């Protein structure tokens, strides 16, 4: 049986703006390119599990507070 996993939605842009930092600053702090942050925020790129945890930890959140499975 195959389960439709939909897509991943995220609140990276929301938390980044609450922290008052740019995409470039976030990228530098978590060790990726600014283009990667842009792609994650737009939903064009799903980060690895490790990167998801790194992003969540940076914001002081649980990974499921930043990323969630959508019903798409």
N, CA and C atoms as a LAMMPS dump frame, in Angstrom:
ITEM: TIMESTEP
0
ITEM: NUMBER OF ATOMS
216
ITEM: BOX BOUNDS ff ff ff
-5.0000000000000000e+02 5.0000000000000000e+02
-5.0000000000000000e+02 5.0000000000000000e+02
-5.0000000000000000e+02 5.0000000000000000e+02
ITEM: ATOMS id mol type element x y z
1 1 1 N 0.848 -1.185 0
2 1 2 C 0 0 0
3 1 3 C 0.886 1.239 0
4 2 1 N 0.617 2.151 -0.913
5 2 2 C 1.389 3.382 -1.006
6 2 3 C 0.62 4.502 -0.314
7 3 1 N 1.318 5.27 0.507
8 3 2 C 0.718 6.396 1.222
9 3 3 C 1.129 7.688 0.531
10 4 1 N 0.145 8.534 0.206
11 4 2 C 0.45 9.838 -0.397
12 4 3 C 0.977 10.746 0.705
13 5 1 N 2.242 11.12 0.594
14 5 2 C 2.894 11.918 1.636
15 5 3 C 2.683 13.416 1.435
16 6 1 N 2.082 13.815 0.325
17 6 2 C 1.881 15.242 0.109
18 6 3 C 3.211 15.956 0.003
19 7 1 N 3.294 17.109 0.594
20 7 2 C 4.526 17.88 0.578
21 7 3 C 4.846 18.366 1.971
22 8 1 N 5.909 19.112 2.066
23 8 2 C 6.328 19.668 3.342
24 8 3 C 6.057 21.179 3.327
25 9 1 N 5.354 21.652 4.338
26 9 2 C 5.166 23.082 4.519
27 9 3 C 6.096 23.517 5.642
28 10 1 N 6.515 24.773 5.595
29 10 2 C 7.416 25.232 6.647
30 10 3 C 7.127 26.673 7.036
31 11 1 N 7.64 27.028 8.206
32 11 2 C 7.482 28.374 8.752
33 11 3 C 8.841 29.059 8.899
34 12 1 N 9.775 28.688 8.042
35 12 2 C 11.124 29.238 8.131
36 12 3 C 11.093 30.757 7.966
37 13 1 N 10.398 31.253 6.952
38 13 2 C 10.35 32.703 6.723
39 13 3 C 9.719 33.417 7.911
40 14 1 N 8.663 32.857 8.464
41 14 2 C 7.987 33.458 9.617
42 14 3 C 8.946 33.602 10.804
43 15 1 N 9.631 32.519 11.15
44 15 2 C 10.554 32.568 12.286
45 15 3 C 11.754 33.466 11.985
46 16 1 N 12.234 33.423 10.734
47 16 2 C 13.381 34.268 10.367
48 16 3 C 13.028 35.74 10.542
49 17 1 N 11.839 36.116 10.096
50 17 2 C 11.414 37.515 10.229
51 17 3 C 11.223 37.895 11.695
52 18 1 N 10.712 36.969 12.513
53 18 2 C 10.564 37.237 13.949
54 18 3 C 11.924 37.478 14.598
55 19 1 N 12.945 36.797 14.094
56 19 2 C 14.303 36.97 14.618
57 19 3 C 14.967 38.22 14.056
58 20 1 N 14.351 38.814 13.031
59 20 2 C 14.884 40.029 12.435
60 20 3 C 16.176 39.826 11.669
61 21 1 N 16.3 38.672 11.001
62 21 2 C 17.513 38.405 10.232
63 21 3 C 17.165 38.201 8.758
64 22 1 N 18.139 38.433 7.909
65 22 2 C 17.962 38.257 6.47
66 22 3 C 18.15 36.785 6.099
67 23 1 N 17.771 36.479 4.873
68 23 2 C 18.002 35.125 4.372
69 23 3 C 19.492 34.8 4.365
70 24 1 N 20.302 35.777 3.997
71 24 2 C 21.748 35.588 3.976
72 24 3 C 22.321 35.315 5.356
73 25 1 N 21.817 36.052 6.347
74 25 2 C 22.295 35.841 7.72
75 25 3 C 21.903 34.458 8.23
76 26 1 N 20.678 34.041 7.954
77 26 2 C 20.264 32.699 8.366
78 26 3 C 21.13 31.652 7.685
79 27 1 N 21.328 31.828 6.389
80 27 2 C 22.141 30.87 5.638
81 27 3 C 23.54 30.725 6.244
82 28 1 N 24.153 31.847 6.552
83 28 2 C 25.498 31.823 7.143
84 28 3 C 25.499 31.105 8.492
85 29 1 N 24.484 31.361 9.3
86 29 2 C 24.418 30.771 10.64
87 29 3 C 24.189 29.266 10.616
88 30 1 N 23.468 28.766 9.58
89 30 2 C 23.173 27.33 9.536
90 30 3 C 24.051 26.575 8.536
91 31 1 N 24.932 27.304 7.841
92 31 2 C 25.915 26.649 6.972
93 31 3 C 25.423 26.241 5.601
94 32 1 N 24.515 27.029 5.02
95 32 2 C 24.054 26.768 3.66
96 32 3 C 24.116 28.061 2.855
97 33 1 N 23.805 27.984 1.57
98 33 2 C 23.787 29.195 0.745
99 33 3 C 22.474 29.955 0.95
100 34 1 N 22.493 31.236 0.594
101 34 2 C 21.267 32.026 0.662
102 34 3 C 20.227 31.446 -0.279
103 35 1 N 20.665 30.937 -1.428
104 35 2 C 19.749 30.349 -2.395
105 35 3 C 19.012 29.141 -1.803
106 36 1 N 19.688 28.393 -0.946
107 36 2 C 19.048 27.252 -0.288
108 36 3 C 17.946 27.732 0.642
109 37 1 N 18.219 28.781 1.413
110 37 2 C 17.199 29.337 2.312
111 37 3 C 16.005 29.836 1.501
112 38 1 N 16.271 30.533 0.395
113 38 2 C 15.201 31.026 -0.473
114 38 3 C 14.344 29.86 -0.96
115 39 1 N 14.989 28.797 -1.44
116 39 2 C 14.267 27.634 -1.967
117 39 3 C 13.443 26.941 -0.876
118 40 1 N 13.988 26.84 0.332
119 40 2 C 13.247 26.237 1.442
120 40 3 C 12.024 27.082 1.768
121 41 1 N 12.21 28.38 1.891
122 41 2 C 11.098 29.268 2.227
123 41 3 C 9.993 29.231 1.175
124 42 1 N 10.359 29.123 -0.101
125 42 2 C 9.373 29.073 -1.181
126 42 3 C 8.72 27.697 -1.32
127 43 1 N 9.267 26.7 -0.629
128 43 2 C 8.739 25.347 -0.75
129 43 3 C 9.235 24.611 -1.973
130 44 1 N 10.29 25.137 -2.602
131 44 2 C 10.865 24.499 -3.792
132 44 3 C 11.92 23.46 -3.438
133 45 1 N 12.317 23.415 -2.186
134 45 2 C 13.356 22.479 -1.741
135 45 3 C 12.998 21.98 -0.355
136 46 1 N 13.023 20.672 -0.199
137 46 2 C 12.79 20.073 1.11
138 46 3 C 14.152 19.745 1.713
139 47 1 N 14.472 20.348 2.846
140 47 2 C 15.792 20.099 3.438
141 47 3 C 15.911 18.669 3.96
142 48 1 N 17.143 18.224 4.098
143 48 2 C 17.386 16.915 4.698
144 48 3 C 16.881 16.93 6.137
145 49 1 N 16.73 15.768 6.698
146 49 2 C 16.307 15.665 8.092
147 49 3 C 17.29 16.398 9.003
148 50 1 N 18.58 16.227 8.749
149 50 2 C 19.597 16.901 9.561
150 50 3 C 19.464 18.416 9.458
151 51 1 N 19.328 18.94 8.241
152 51 2 C 19.192 20.377 8.079
153 51 3 C 17.901 20.882 8.718
154 52 1 N 16.84 20.108 8.628
155 52 2 C 15.589 20.488 9.298
156 52 3 C 15.778 20.644 10.796
157 53 1 N 16.499 19.718 11.396
158 53 2 C 16.778 19.804 12.839
159 53 3 C 17.676 21 13.158
160 54 1 N 18.655 21.267 12.303
161 54 2 C 19.552 22.408 12.517
162 54 3 C 18.762 23.714 12.479
163 55 1 N 17.873 23.835 11.497
164 55 2 C 17.051 25.043 11.386
165 55 3 C 16.151 25.196 12.606
166 56 1 N 15.489 24.134 12.992
167 56 2 C 14.597 24.186 14.158
168 56 3 C 15.379 24.558 15.422
169 57 1 N 16.543 23.958 15.599
170 57 2 C 17.362 24.253 16.78
171 57 3 C 17.797 25.719 16.785
172 58 1 N 18.143 26.243 15.625
173 58 2 C 18.543 27.652 15.529
174 58 3 C 17.435 28.554 16.065
175 59 1 N 16.191 28.235 15.735
176 59 2 C 15.061 29.05 16.174
177 59 3 C 14.572 28.68 17.575
178 60 1 N 15.18 27.664 18.18
179 60 2 C 14.756 27.236 19.512
180 60 3 C 13.404 26.544 19.489
181 61 1 N 13.119 25.86 18.393
182 61 2 C 11.829 25.196 18.203
183 61 3 C 12.028 23.71 17.97
184 62 1 N 10.949 22.951 18.135
185 62 2 C 10.949 21.542 17.744
186 62 3 C 10.787 21.503 16.232
187 63 1 N 11.343 20.481 15.604
188 63 2 C 11.288 20.396 14.144
189 63 3 C 9.846 20.431 13.64
190 64 1 N 8.91 19.83 14.372
191 64 2 C 7.521 19.824 13.919
192 64 3 C 6.83 21.179 14.089
193 65 1 N 7.456 22.101 14.8
194 65 2 C 6.931 23.462 14.887
195 65 3 C 7.334 24.295 13.668
196 66 1 N 8.389 23.87 12.997
197 66 2 C 8.899 24.589 11.838
198 66 3 C 8.46 23.922 10.531
199 67 1 N 8.427 22.601 10.526
200 67 2 C 8.072 21.833 9.324
201 67 3 C 6.889 20.932 9.625
202 68 1 N 5.989 20.804 8.63
203 68 2 C 4.873 19.864 8.794
204 68 3 C 4.498 19.278 7.449
205 69 1 N 3.973 18.087 7.496
206 69 2 C 3.517 17.391 6.301
207 69 3 C 2.191 17.99 5.866
208 70 1 N 2.094 18.33 4.595
209 70 2 C 0.849 18.906 4.08
210 70 3 C 0.016 17.825 3.409
211 71 1 N -1.212 18.165 3.106
212 71 2 C -2.126 17.222 2.468
213 71 3 C -2.169 17.372 0.953
214 72 1 N -1.255 18.132 0.388
215 72 2 C -1.255 18.401 -1.055
216 72 3 C -1.323 17.132 -1.867
